[in-house]
Amino acid sequence: MTQQAAVLQTCNNELVKCIEDLCNKRDALQREISTEEDEKSKLQNDIRMLSERLAKINESLAKKITARNEYDKTISETENAYMKILESSQNLLTVLKRESSSIKSSPKPDL
């Protein structure tokens, strides 16, 4: 019987050792899980912050692009009006020169 008890004790010791090994492996795995969950949480927070920043930048860009387009429209309209003024000035100058020449070439009345 003592031999059976010794075999039983050996089996018991090995079983306890296997259970302890499994528990140690589980604890190590749990530490890795906790580390990765922390990293995941930080990454999700970073993504949220970056998404908010991206949304603000997109909103700012939209406003600035709208303002730029308004500038472009105003500049184009102003340039067109300026070209019309130049054209009218050129026409006026041409008419003035022609009238001035015709006044010089017409005979002067005797007084």
Order of alpha helices (4+ residues) and beta strands (2+ residues): alpha
